[in-house]
Amino acid sequence: MSQYQDLKQACYDANMQLPKLGLVLFTFGNASVVDRERSVFAIKPSGVPYEVLQVEDIVILDFANHVLEGEKRPSSDTKTHAVLYSHWDHIGGIVHTHSTYATAWAQAQLDIPILGTTHADHLTADVPCAPPMDDAMIAGDYEHQTGWQILNEFQRRGLSPTEVEMVLLANHAPFTWGKTVEKAVYNSAVLEEIARMAYLSCTLRPAVPRLKDALIRKHYERKHGANSYYGQ
């Protein structure tokens, strides 16, 4: 049995949640899981349909993108995952999808505005959309540069990746992450839902106002603050 069996199983389980949640079509997405103690991560192989994906297909790599175990090529987005793992040492899992509504906002090159309490239950800011990548980055090591596109945008905006666990890439699609891969999957589903709600709200009322700061803070802190009281 593989020395990475538990890691591969966790990665497989996370990936299989994506079609169940309606977040991927065909092979349009991937999830990865990191093992910080061994400085490795597991990721879905490239172009393998979810209906035939097996645990043994999962690929293990180090942060320099060297394949340590696996017969198949890793996801084409592997270098993006590696950059985020290398620079944000608090995250345990990453999810990338092309879910419809989140991707629509990305293709429109728009942040998702914070319009309601569902959004505020999860973060206190608009979901950021990183700008289009410049030609030199595209022509270079594209997937590696995609990771830097995310890092640079968070630094430019002064955002914390522990507070904002999701991003849109202009003309591309969303990435989410979390302390665990289960949280990254959850965040991916939440992102798609708030993207859908925001789209519908803006369609009904193009000049829909942003949620009041008092409500943003109240809804976020009742779930995440020092005196949170949501849940059991």
N, C-alpha and C positions, 0 to 999 in steps of 0.2 A: 504493500500500500504506500501511496505517496506520503512523504513527510509533510506535505502541505494539504493533506486531505480535508482538514477542517476548514481551511481558508478557501479551498476550491468549492466546498459545499456551500459555504456562506455566500460566495460570489454567485454561484449557480442559483441559489434560492432568491437572491436579490434580483437577478436578471429575469427570472421567471415571473416575478411580481409585475414587471413593466407591461407585458401584454394583458395580464389579468386586470390591471387598472386602466387599460385603454390608453396607455402613454406611448406605445410604439406600434408601428405597422411594419410587417415584414421583418427587416433587419435594422430598422431605423433607431438604434439606440444601444446603450451599453451601461453596465454598472461594474464598479471595481471595489475591492476591499483591500485594505492595507494591514500588514503585520509589522508594527513599529519595532518590535524586539528584533526581528530578523531583517528589517529594512527591505521588505519585498511587498509586492501587491499582486493580486489576482484580478484578471479581467476577461471579459467575454472574447472569444475568437472572432476575427473579422468575417462578416458576411454569412454567418451560420444562422439559419432560421431558428426561431425560438422553439418551434414544434419538434425539431430534431436535436436540439442542444442537449448534451450530456455533461455530467459533472467532470468526466475525464477530459472533456474538450477545453476546459478552462485553462488559461495560460498564466504562468507565474513568471514575474519579471522583477529585476531590481530597479532602483530609481534611475539608473543610467540606461534603462530600456534593454538590458540584456535578458534574453529568454533563459530562464533557469529550468523550466519544466513545461512541456506541452509540445505536441506535434503540429499544431495549427498556428497560423500567423495570428498575432494578437490584434485586437481592434485597431482600426486606422486612427482612432483618437487616443491611443495609448500614451503618446508623448505629452499630450495635454494633461492627462491624469498624473503623469510622473512629475511634471512641473509643479502642480498644485500640492502633491504629497511632499515634495522636497522643500517647499517654502511655507506651507501651512501645516505645522506638525501636530495640530490639534485634531485634524480631520481623520476619520476612520473609513469613510466610504464616499464615493463620487458616482453620480448618475448623470448621463447625457441622453436626452431624448430629442425628438422632433415633434413633440406633442402639438396639436393643431393650434390652439389659441395662444400659447406662449410663443410658438414659432411665428405666428402672425404678427405679434407685437415686435418680435426681433426683426422680421422682414420689413416692418414699417419704421425700424430704427427708433423705437419709442420706449422710454421707461414705462412700466406699468404703474399708474398713479395709485396712491393709497386712498381709496374712496369709501371703504366700509370697514366694519369691525372684524369681518372674517380675515381680511388682510392684516389688520392691526393685532389680531390674536397671535400672529406669527412674526411680524417685524414692524418696526416703526418708521420705515422709509419706503419710498417708491422702490420697486424692483428695478435695479439699474440695467440699462442696455449699453454695453460697451460699443464704441463707435466702429465703423468699418475699418478693417485692417488695411494698412497702407500697402502699396504694391511691392515694396522691398520685402516686407514680412511674408506676403503671400508667395513670392517667388523663392523665398528661402526655405527654411525648415518649418513648413506651414503649421503642422500640428504642435510642434514645440512653441512656436510663436503665438499660437492660440492661447496656450497657458499663460504666456506673458501678457497677452492682451487683457486677460482677466486680472492678473496681478496688478498691472499698471493702472487699470481703471479703478480698482479698489483703492490704490494708493492716491490717485488723483482726486478722488472724491472724499478721501478720509473715512472710508467705510471699514468696519470690522467684519472679517469673515465669520466670526463667531456670532454676530448679531444678524448679519445678512447672509444667509446660507444659500443664495441663489443669484444667478445672473443670466442675462440675455446677451448673445453676441449678435451684433447687427448683421442682417442678411443671412444669419445662420440659424441658431436655435439655442435652447437653454442648457445650462449646467446647474446642478445642485450638489450639495455636499452636507455632511453632518458628522457628529462625533462617532456615529456608527453608520454602517451602510443601510440599516433599517431606517434611520432618520433621514438619510439622503433620499431613499425611495419615497418616504413620507413627504419630504419637502418637494419632490418632483410632482407628486399628485396635488399637493396644496398649490404649487405654482400654477399648474394648469387650471385649477378651479378658480383662483383669483384672477387669472388672465381672462378666463371666460366671463366671469362676473363683470370685470372692468370693461371688456368689449361691449357687453350687452348694455351696461350703464351708459357708456359713451355713445352708443347707437341711439338709445332712447333720449338722451339729453347731452348733446355734444359739449356743452359748457358745464357739465356736472362738477360741483365744487369738491375740493379735497376734504377729506374727513377732518373734523376739528381736532386740534392738538390734544385737548382734554380727553376726548374719546380714544385717541390713539394711545395715549399714555395709560389710561384706565384699563383698556382691554389687553394691552401688552403686559402690564405689571400684574394683573390679576392671574395671569398664567405663568409669568417668568420672573416677577419681581421678588424682592426679599420677603414680602408679606403675601405671597401668592396664595390664593384660596380656591383655584379651579381644580377639580378632580378629587379623587379619594386619597 
